[in-house]
Amino acid sequence: METILKVYIYRDGARPVFHNPHLKGIYASEGWFMKLMEGNNQFVTKDPERAHLFYLPYSVHQMALALYVPESHNMKPLSIFLRDYVNKIAAKYPFWNRTHGSDHFLVACHDWGPYTVAEHKELAGNTIKALCNADASEGIFIAGRDVSLPETTIRAPRRPHRYLGGNRVSLRPILAFFAGGMHGRVRPTLLKYWGGEQDEDMKIYKHLPLRISKKMTYIQHMKSSKYCLCPMGFEVNSPRIVEAIYYECVPVIIADNFVLPLSEFLDWSAFSVVVAEKDIPRLKEILMSIPTRKYVAMQNNVKMVQKHFLWNPKPMRYDLFHMILHSIWFNKLNQI
């Protein structure tokens, strides 16, 4: 990839939807990729005839802010806007029509990413979609063609590695931790069986209570836990998966039908635990049954894979920018 791949970026499209990377918050992955891709000299070519891939440089996060009518529960204006954009690209340039969009790709971390392609058949069916919301059950994300994009919470864009790292194993007294909103089908079940003070080993909260956060912050909880629970919310993806990796806590993923990020190359069984939604009542039993030696190995592996989930101000080999681009390139080669 480093010696061959060339990407052409369409310059069409006005801000804020296009060419305007949002670098903070839970949807920052699409913005960081856009920023690093558009500023790249190694992979980007200005000559579309040399390109192997074509990047559609729009942000679903920015599109939602600009086009969505609050409380309307109607995402169709977003998908119509994107349909019209792709049709303009196809009419202006010959590249889309040569392959019906199969050598084009988009990167979208917003939960609505998959649904914005609904009004354009070729965009939905042919284009490589790098999506945080990688739900295999909905028929939009296609494993082997599309790419599961890690959802990364960036609190300080100028210091994306802030708070990175965690306590050693002996300083992780909490067995499992989760704190957050109770939306979706999984989290209320988690709270029902393990919430509050039911079990001193299981720290499961509907948001972190103030009396507790004054003593230990959310991040300190993750750094002091052996396992960090990553249950799905409304959608299968969760920023807590990468947060757990940042704080060197073994992620426990509870989201049926979720295609795990970068699974083209990473063996998630070596550094995480996947628990079926139906097994939430047995959660502690499952975690306690993992031998100490295996847990220590997984926690060491979390630290080893951490570099693959980092956004660097200037891309470095094997970091998240390279991993995403390589996954897109890999899946395109597999199609050929």
Buried (B, 14 or more C-beta within 10 A) or exposed (E): BEEEBBBBBBEBBEEBBBBBBBBBBBBBBBBBBBBBBBEBEEBBBEEBEEBBBBBBBBBBBBBBEBBBEEEEEEBEBBBBBBBEBBBEBBEEBEBBEEBBBBBBBBBBBBBBBBBBBBBBEBBBBBBBBBBBBBBBEEEBBBEEBBBBBBBBBBEEBEEBBEBEEBBEEEEBEBBBBBBBEBEBEBBEBBBEBBBEEEBEBBBBBBEBEEEBBEEBEBBBBBBBBBBBBBBBBEBBBBBBBBBBBBBBBBBBBBBBEBBBBBBBEBEBEBBBBBBEBEEBEEBBEBBEEBEEEEBEEBBEBBEEBBBBBBBBBEBEEEBBBBBBBBBBBEBBEEEE
